[in-house]
């Protein structure tokens, strides 16, 4: 083999290796034996997008930027034509967007395609597509600062005015910074708040330890049981009140009749009228009660009588005031009680007669004999009279 052929063979291998290396490093999706679909769109600007940058569809790598063509004579919205080489065919629908976005925070660009909602109508193949440049993070921050410049200026002015007011002692915060007395009051308030927190901490500790009413309520099962019983009783009382209210509405029971029975209401009204009439008669001095209440002379007599009784005059007065009369009355009652006790115990003739059944039967028999004798005498009286008359003739 001649040296010329060796050189040509070496150059061929070098070119082949270079091409393979280029496509391996920069065009990893290189498919020399398959035709790949393309997508074209118009842009006003590309903001640094280069040929070979990735094409992303919904975040998935879908191809690369194949070619960027600038036409200075075309309208502004069509002066840059972007042609993208896609790995797979892409169906675009109404609402689809094509944007140039930052690849990372450190730099680089991507062509971002959103194919549109699934239910929308497909975009015909011949329609012109237009893309936009999405602002990067720095652009968005710059735009935000630019849009908020007036607001930031007003905020700074307000801060400056607040600082001036604070220096001049205006407002509560200004007085707090410049007024020593107010500062002392605030300090005292803070100390009082600290003491209150300490007291609250102590109360919480007592409650956890079961001291005091709240502590007993939290830890004493018996107290909890009592409260539960009281709550149940209260619930029963409320149920009873509800039942009474229901009966009152429906007219059941005495309260219901009192509320809803017209005849009972009329009777109560009549009774109230009668009471009012009696009270009116008493006020007018009619009747015994009216005379007792309104007659001054009768009241004087009653007072005189009570005074006589208090002085021991008369029978009642002597009975109440004079001890000997009271003792005599007491002796009489004692004797009566003794006699009654004697009769009940069957002592003496009268007691035996009252209490012993045998004497009662004998007395009953004697009375029956006397009654028969009187009856026989009454029947024999006509014969005796006739005999006496008959024999008196001789």
C-alpha positions as CSV (number, residue, x, y, z in Angstrom):
1,X,0.0,0.0,0.0
2,X,1.4,3.4,-1.1
3,X,1.9,6.2,1.3
4,X,-0.8,8.3,-0.4
5,X,-3.4,5.7,0.1
6,X,-2.4,5.3,3.7
7,X,-2.8,9.1,4.2
8,X,-6.2,9.1,2.5
9,X,-7.3,6.1,4.6
10,X,-6.2,7.8,7.8
11,X,-7.9,11.1,6.9
12,X,-11.1,9.1,6.2
13,X,-11.0,7.5,9.6
14,X,-10.3,10.9,11.3
15,X,-13.2,12.5,9.5
16,X,-15.5,9.6,10.4
17,X,-14.4,9.8,14.0
18,X,-14.9,13.6,14.1
19,X,-18.4,13.3,12.7
20,X,-19.3,10.6,15.1
21,X,-17.8,12.6,18.0
22,X,-19.7,15.8,16.9
23,X,-23.0,14.0,16.8
24,X,-22.3,12.1,20.0
25,X,-21.5,15.3,21.9
26,X,-23.9,17.8,20.3
27,X,-26.5,15.8,18.4
28,X,-27.2,12.7,20.6
29,X,-30.5,12.2,18.9
30,X,-28.9,11.9,15.5
31,X,-30.8,9.5,13.3
32,X,-29.3,9.6,9.8
33,X,-31.6,7.0,8.3
34,X,-35.0,8.4,9.4
35,X,-36.8,11.5,8.4
36,X,-37.8,13.6,11.4
37,X,-40.8,15.9,11.5
38,X,-40.2,19.6,11.8
39,X,-42.1,22.6,13.3
40,X,-41.8,26.2,12.4
41,X,-42.8,29.3,14.3
42,X,-42.3,33.1,14.0
43,X,-40.6,35.2,16.8
44,X,-39.9,38.8,17.3
45,X,-36.7,37.9,19.2
46,X,-35.0,34.7,20.5
47,X,-33.3,36.1,23.6
48,X,-30.2,34.1,23.1
49,X,-31.7,30.8,21.9
50,X,-29.2,28.9,19.7
51,X,-29.4,26.1,17.2
52,X,-29.1,22.8,18.9
53,X,-31.0,23.9,22.1
54,X,-33.6,21.5,23.4
55,X,-37.2,21.5,22.5
56,X,-39.5,20.5,25.4
57,X,-43.1,19.5,25.1
58,X,-44.9,19.7,28.5
59,X,-41.4,19.4,30.1
60,X,-40.4,16.3,28.0
61,X,-37.4,16.4,25.7
62,X,-39.0,16.3,22.2
63,X,-36.3,17.5,19.8
64,X,-33.8,20.3,19.1
65,X,-33.8,23.7,17.5
66,X,-32.6,23.0,13.9
67,X,-32.4,26.4,12.4
68,X,-32.9,30.1,13.2
69,X,-33.4,32.5,10.2
70,X,-33.5,36.3,10.5
71,X,-35.4,38.3,7.8
72,X,-34.9,42.1,8.3
73,X,-37.5,42.9,5.7
74,X,-40.3,40.9,7.3
75,X,-42.8,42.4,9.8
76,X,-41.5,42.5,13.4
77,X,-43.6,39.6,14.5
78,X,-42.2,37.5,11.6
79,X,-38.6,38.6,11.4
80,X,-37.2,35.4,13.0
81,X,-38.2,32.0,11.7
82,X,-37.5,29.1,14.1
83,X,-37.4,25.6,12.7
84,X,-37.4,22.7,15.3
85,X,-36.5,19.1,14.5
86,X,-38.8,16.8,16.5
87,X,-38.3,13.2,17.5
88,X,-41.9,12.4,17.1
89,X,-44.9,14.0,15.4
90,X,-46.6,16.6,17.6
91,X,-50.3,17.4,17.5
92,X,-51.1,21.0,18.5
93,X,-54.6,22.1,19.6
94,X,-56.3,25.5,20.1
95,X,-54.7,27.2,23.1
96,X,-51.2,25.8,22.4
97,X,-48.3,28.1,23.3
98,X,-44.7,28.3,22.1
99,X,-42.2,30.0,24.4
100,X,-38.5,30.5,24.7
101,X,-37.6,30.0,28.4
102,X,-34.5,29.9,30.6
103,X,-33.0,26.4,30.8
104,X,-31.4,27.0,34.2
105,X,-30.7,29.9,36.6
106,X,-27.1,29.9,35.3
107,X,-28.0,30.3,31.7
108,X,-29.1,28.5,28.6
109,X,-32.4,28.5,26.7
110,X,-35.1,26.0,25.8
111,X,-38.0,26.0,23.4
112,X,-41.0,25.2,25.5
113,X,-44.2,23.9,23.8
114,X,-47.5,23.4,25.4
115,X,-49.7,21.4,22.9
116,X,-53.0,22.8,24.3
117,X,-55.9,21.1,26.2
118,X,-56.8,17.6,25.1
119,X,-60.4,18.4,24.3
120,X,-59.7,21.4,22.1
121,X,-59.8,21.4,18.2
122,X,-56.6,20.5,16.4
123,X,-54.7,23.3,14.7
124,X,-54.5,22.7,10.9
125,X,-51.1,21.8,9.5
126,X,-50.7,24.9,7.3
127,X,-51.5,27.6,10.0
128,X,-48.7,30.0,10.9
129,X,-47.5,29.6,14.5
130,X,-46.1,32.5,16.6
131,X,-44.0,32.2,19.7
132,X,-43.0,34.5,22.5
133,X,-40.1,35.0,24.8
134,X,-40.9,34.2,28.4
135,X,-39.0,36.5,30.8
136,X,-36.4,35.0,33.0
137,X,-36.1,35.3,36.7
138,X,-34.0,38.3,36.5
139,X,-36.3,39.9,34.0
140,X,-39.3,39.2,36.2
141,X,-37.5,40.7,39.2
142,X,-36.5,43.7,37.2
143,X,-40.1,44.2,35.9
144,X,-41.5,43.7,39.4
145,X,-39.1,46.4,40.7
146,X,-39.9,48.7,37.8
147,X,-43.7,48.2,38.4
148,X,-43.3,48.7,42.1
149,X,-41.0,51.7,41.9
150,X,-43.7,54.2,42.8
151,X,-45.0,52.0,45.6
152,X,-41.5,51.6,47.0
153,X,-41.0,55.3,46.8
154,X,-44.1,55.9,48.7
155,X,-43.1,53.3,51.3
156,X,-39.7,55.0,51.7
157,X,-41.4,58.3,52.1
158,X,-43.7,56.9,54.7
159,X,-40.8,55.4,56.6
160,X,-39.1,58.7,56.5
161,X,-42.2,60.5,57.8
162,X,-42.6,57.8,60.6
163,X,-39.0,58.4,61.6
164,X,-39.5,62.1,61.8
165,X,-42.7,61.6,63.9
166,X,-40.8,59.3,66.2
167,X,-38.1,61.8,66.7
168,X,-40.6,64.6,67.4
169,X,-42.5,62.3,69.9
170,X,-45.7,62.0,68.0
171,X,-48.0,59.1,68.3
172,X,-47.9,56.3,70.9
173,X,-44.6,54.9,69.7
174,X,-43.1,58.4,69.6
175,X,-44.3,59.2,73.1
176,X,-42.9,55.8,74.2
177,X,-39.5,56.7,72.8
178,X,-39.4,60.3,74.0
179,X,-41.6,60.4,77.2
180,X,-39.8,59.0,80.2
181,X,-43.0,58.8,82.3
182,X,-44.8,56.9,79.6
183,X,-41.8,54.6,79.3
184,X,-42.0,54.0,83.1
185,X,-45.7,53.2,82.8
186,X,-45.1,50.8,80.0
187,X,-42.3,49.2,82.0
188,X,-44.6,48.8,85.0
189,X,-47.3,47.3,82.7
190,X,-44.8,44.8,81.4
191,X,-43.8,43.9,85.0
192,X,-47.5,43.6,85.9
193,X,-48.0,41.3,82.9
194,X,-45.0,39.3,84.0
195,X,-46.5,39.0,87.5
196,X,-49.8,38.0,86.0
197,X,-48.1,35.3,84.0
198,X,-46.3,34.1,87.1
199,X,-49.6,34.0,88.9
200,X,-51.2,32.1,86.0
201,X,-48.3,29.7,86.1
202,X,-48.8,29.2,89.8
203,X,-52.5,28.6,89.3
204,X,-51.8,26.1,86.6
205,X,-49.4,24.3,88.9
206,X,-52.0,24.3,91.7
207,X,-54.6,23.0,89.3
208,X,-52.3,20.2,88.2
209,X,-51.5,19.3,91.8
210,X,-55.3,19.2,92.7
211,X,-55.3,22.3,94.9
212,X,-58.2,24.7,94.9
213,X,-61.6,24.4,93.3
214,X,-60.3,24.1,89.7
215,X,-57.7,21.6,90.8
216,X,-60.3,19.5,92.6
217,X,-62.5,19.8,89.6
218,X,-59.6,18.5,87.4
219,X,-58.4,15.7,89.7
220,X,-61.2,14.8,92.1
221,X,-63.3,12.0,90.7
222,X,-65.9,12.4,93.5
223,X,-66.4,16.1,92.7
224,X,-66.7,15.2,89.0
225,X,-69.3,12.6,89.9
226,X,-71.2,15.1,92.0
227,X,-71.1,17.6,89.2
228,X,-72.3,15.0,86.8
229,X,-75.2,14.1,89.1
230,X,-76.0,17.8,89.4
231,X,-76.0,18.1,85.7
232,X,-78.3,15.1,85.3
233,X,-80.6,16.6,87.9
234,X,-80.6,19.9,86.1
235,X,-81.3,18.0,82.8
236,X,-84.2,16.2,84.5
237,X,-85.5,19.5,85.9
238,X,-85.3,21.0,82.4
239,X,-87.1,18.0,81.0
240,X,-89.8,18.4,83.6
241,X,-90.1,22.1,82.8
242,X,-90.4,21.2,79.1
243,X,-93.1,18.7,80.0
244,X,-95.0,21.2,82.0
245,X,-94.7,23.7,79.2
246,X,-96.0,21.1,76.7
247,X,-98.9,20.3,79.0
248,X,-99.6,24.0,79.4
249,X,-99.7,24.4,75.6
250,X,-101.9,21.3,75.0
251,X,-104.2,22.0,78.0
252,X,-103.2,18.8,80.0
253,X,-103.0,18.9,83.8
254,X,-103.8,21.6,86.2
255,X,-101.4,24.1,84.7
256,X,-102.6,23.3,81.2
257,X,-106.2,23.8,82.3
258,X,-105.2,27.0,84.1
259,X,-103.6,28.3,80.9
260,X,-106.0,27.1,78.2
261,X,-109.4,26.3,79.9
262,X,-111.7,29.3,79.4
263,X,-114.2,28.1,82.0
264,X,-111.5,27.7,84.7
265,X,-110.2,31.2,83.8
266,X,-113.7,32.5,84.2
267,X,-114.0,30.8,87.6
268,X,-110.7,32.3,88.7
269,X,-111.7,35.7,87.5
270,X,-115.0,35.3,89.4
271,X,-113.1,34.3,92.5
272,X,-110.8,37.3,92.1
273,X,-113.9,39.5,91.7
274,X,-115.4,38.0,94.9
275,X,-112.2,38.6,96.8
276,X,-112.2,42.1,95.5
277,X,-115.8,42.6,96.6
278,X,-115.1,41.2,100.1
279,X,-112.1,43.4,100.4
280,X,-114.2,46.4,99.3
281,X,-116.9,45.6,101.9
282,X,-114.2,45.2,104.6
283,X,-112.7,48.6,103.6
284,X,-116.2,50.1,103.8
285,X,-116.7,48.6,107.3
286,X,-119.5,46.3,106.3
287,X,-119.9,42.9,108.0
288,X,-118.2,41.4,111.0
289,X,-114.6,41.6,109.5
290,X,-115.2,45.2,108.3
291,X,-116.5,46.2,111.7
292,X,-113.6,44.5,113.5
293,X,-111.1,46.3,111.2
294,X,-112.8,49.7,110.8
295,X,-114.7,50.3,114.1
296,X,-112.4,52.2,116.5
297,X,-114.8,51.8,119.4
298,X,-114.8,48.0,118.9
299,X,-111.1,48.0,118.6
300,X,-110.9,50.0,121.9
301,X,-113.2,47.5,123.6
302,X,-111.0,44.6,122.4
303,X,-107.9,46.4,123.7
304,X,-109.7,47.0,127.0
305,X,-110.7,43.4,127.2
306,X,-107.2,42.3,126.5
307,X,-105.9,44.7,129.1
308,X,-108.5,43.3,131.7
309,X,-107.3,39.8,130.8
310,X,-103.7,40.9,131.3
311,X,-104.6,42.4,134.7
312,X,-106.2,39.2,135.8
313,X,-109.8,40.4,135.7
314,X,-112.6,38.0,134.9
315,X,-112.5,34.3,134.5
316,X,-110.1,34.2,131.6
317,X,-107.9,36.8,133.2
318,X,-107.8,34.9,136.5
319,X,-107.1,31.7,134.6
320,X,-104.2,33.3,132.7
321,X,-102.8,35.6,135.4
322,X,-103.6,34.2,138.8
323,X,-101.5,31.1,139.5
324,X,-103.9,29.7,142.2
325,X,-106.8,29.6,139.6
326,X,-104.4,27.9,137.2
327,X,-103.4,25.4,139.9
328,X,-107.0,24.7,140.7
329,X,-107.8,24.2,137.0
330,X,-104.7,22.0,136.7
331,X,-105.8,20.0,139.9
332,X,-109.3,19.5,138.3
333,X,-107.8,18.3,135.0
334,X,-105.5,16.0,137.0
335,X,-108.5,14.6,138.9
336,X,-110.4,14.1,135.7
337,X,-107.4,12.4,134.2
338,X,-107.1,10.2,137.3
339,X,-110.8,9.3,137.1
340,X,-110.5,8.5,133.4
341,X,-107.4,6.4,134.0
342,X,-109.2,4.6,136.9
343,X,-112.2,3.9,134.7
344,X,-110.0,2.7,131.9
345,X,-108.1,0.3,134.2
346,X,-111.4,-1.1,135.6
347,X,-111.0,0.1,139.2
348,X,-114.0,0.9,141.4
349,X,-117.7,0.1,140.8
350,X,-118.0,2.5,137.8
351,X,-114.7,1.3,136.3
352,X,-115.8,-2.3,136.7
353,X,-119.2,-1.5,135.3
354,X,-117.5,0.2,132.3
355,X,-114.6,-2.1,131.6
356,X,-115.8,-5.6,132.8
357,X,-118.0,-7.5,130.4
358,X,-119.3,-9.9,133.1
359,X,-120.8,-7.1,135.2
360,X,-122.2,-5.6,132.0
361,X,-123.9,-8.9,131.2
362,X,-125.3,-9.2,134.7
363,X,-126.6,-5.6,134.6
364,X,-128.1,-6.3,131.2
365,X,-129.7,-9.5,132.6
366,X,-131.0,-7.6,135.7
367,X,-132.5,-5.0,133.4
368,X,-134.1,-7.7,131.3
369,X,-135.7,-9.3,134.5
370,X,-137.0,-6.0,135.7
371,X,-138.4,-5.3,132.2
372,X,-140.2,-8.7,132.2
373,X,-141.5,-8.1,135.7
374,X,-142.9,-4.8,134.7
375,X,-144.4,-6.4,131.6
376,X,-146.0,-9.2,133.7
377,X,-147.3,-6.7,136.2
378,X,-148.9,-4.6,133.5
379,X,-150.6,-7.7,132.0
380,X,-151.8,-8.8,135.5
381,X,-153.1,-5.4,136.5
382,X,-156.7,-5.8,135.0
383,X,-157.2,-9.2,136.7
384,X,-156.1,-7.8,140.0
385,X,-158.5,-4.9,139.6
386,X,-161.4,-7.2,138.7
387,X,-160.7,-9.5,141.6
388,X,-160.6,-6.6,144.1
389,X,-163.8,-5.2,142.8
390,X,-165.5,-8.6,142.8
391,X,-164.6,-9.5,146.3
392,X,-165.3,-6.0,147.6
393,X,-169.0,-6.6,146.8
394,X,-169.2,-9.3,149.5
